[in-house]
Amino acid sequence: MVVQETVKRISDHLRLCTPGLITVSFVGDSEAPASVQREGNDFFIEVRSEFSLNLGAIQALLAHEMMHVYLSEY
């Protein structure tokens, strides 16, 4: 739940008005440490599972991916 709360705080800080959901999941096999995909109004952020226990890394990766969301909206 910490991960979704982090995304919400970043979204609020950036004053994003995304009408859809922003969902975070951990994946085992990804080339990049994290990535974001858009499907309609929803955004899906995938973070490599090796970072799942490193809160600082998760926060940095989510902030980076949320900037992609921000840039796609503005």
N, C-alpha and C positions, 0 to 999 in steps of 0.2 A: 504494500500500500504506500510505502514511502516513495516509490518510483512515480506513481500516479500523482501524488501530492506535489512532488518536485516539478513535474510537467505543468500542473495547474498553476503553481507559483510563478514559474517562468512565463507561462502564457499570460497570466494576470499582469506581470511586470511589463511585458511587451505590449499590453493592451490589445491582444489579438482578439478579433471578433470572428473566429472560425465557427460556422454554424454546426459543424459536425463534431465527432469525437476525435480525441487524440489518444491512441492506445499504444502502450509500450509492452513489448514482449522480449524475452531472452531466447536467443537461438544458438545452436551449437556450431553450425557450419556457415560462416559468413566471411567473405574476404575482408571487408571493412570492419572496424571496431563497432560501428553503428551505421544505420541508414534509415532514411525516412521515405515512405511511399505514400502517394495520395491516391485515394479512390473516391471519386465524387467529392463530398464535403468532409470526408473522414481522412485522418492521417494515421499511419501506422509506423511506429518507430521500433526498429529491431536492434537490440544490443547483444553483442556476443556474450555468451553465458560465462566466459572466463572473467568478466567484470562484475558478475552478480553479487559478489561479496565486498566489492571495493566501492564504498559510497562516494568517495571523492571522484573516482573515475566515472561513475554513473552520472553524477551531477554535471561533470564537464562534458561528457558525451551527449547528454540530454540538452544542455544549453546550446551546444553546437548544432544539433539536429533541429532544435526549435528555431534557430536562426534561419535555417532553410525554409521552415514553415513561414516565418515572418517575411522573408524575402519573396516567397511565392504569393503572398497576400498583398504586398505593397510594392 
